[in-house]
Amino acid sequence: MVVNPGKNPITEEEAVILLNSFKKIFVARGKRVLEYTSIHDDKEKVIQIAIGRAGNLRTPTVHFEDTIFIGYNIDIYKRLIQ
């Protein structure tokens, strides 16, 4: 499924619900990739880095099985295809 965030942005409240359903969360932060085993590792920190300036879930966001990848970093996408 593809969602166009320009037309259907995922709000912070929706993002919290969405992130609760994943066992692994990867978030690109500059050149670093932060990895969490769940949103409960550090809920406030995960939400803070996953939500963009507009108050919506950052893009690109890709989820596969029980893992979600947020933000752009080439290392994230290499992990996705392995």
C-alpha positions in Angstrom: 0.0 0.0 0.0 1.3 3.5 -0.9 0.1 6.6 1.0 0.8 10.1 -0.3 1.6 12.1 2.8 0.9 15.3 0.9 -2.7 14.3 0.5 -3.0 12.1 3.6 -0.5 13.1 6.3 -0.2 10.9 9.4 -0.7 13.0 12.5 1.2 12.6 15.7 -1.8 10.8 17.3 -2.1 8.4 14.4 1.7 7.9 14.4 1.7 6.8 18.0 -1.0 4.2 17.2 0.9 3.1 14.1 4.3 2.8 15.9 2.8 0.7 18.7 2.3 -2.1 16.2 6.0 -2.5 15.2 8.7 -4.6 16.9 11.5 -2.7 15.3 11.7 1.0 14.6 14.5 2.6 12.5 14.7 6.4 12.3 17.2 8.3 10.2 18.6 11.3 12.0 21.1 13.0 9.7 23.8 10.4 8.9 22.9 8.3 11.9 20.3 5.6 12.1 18.6 5.1 15.5 17.1 1.7 16.2 14.4 0.9 18.8 12.9 -2.5 19.6 9.6 -0.8 20.2 8.0 2.6 20.8 8.2 1.7 24.5 12.0 1.8 24.6 11.8 5.6 25.0 8.3 6.7 23.8 8.9 10.5 24.1 12.3 10.2 22.2 10.8 8.0 19.5 7.9 10.3 18.9 10.1 13.4 19.0 12.4 12.1 16.2 9.6 10.4 14.2 7.4 13.5 13.9 8.4 16.3 11.6 8.1 20.1 11.9 4.6 20.1 10.6 3.5 17.7 13.3 3.1 14.7 11.0 5.0 11.5 10.7 8.3 12.2 8.8 8.7 10.9 5.2 9.6 8.7 3.6 8.2 6.0 5.8 8.3 2.4 4.8 7.0 -0.6 6.8 7.7 -4.2 6.1 6.3 -7.0 8.3 7.1 -6.0 11.9 9.7 -3.2 11.1 9.2 0.5 10.2 11.8 2.7 8.6 11.3 6.5 9.0 13.3 9.2 7.2 15.8 9.0 4.4 19.1 7.3 4.9 20.6 4.9 2.3 21.7 2.5 5.1 18.0 2.1 6.1 17.1 1.0 2.6 20.0 -1.3 2.3 18.7 -3.1 5.5 15.3 -3.2 3.9 16.4 -5.1 0.8 18.7 -7.6 2.7 
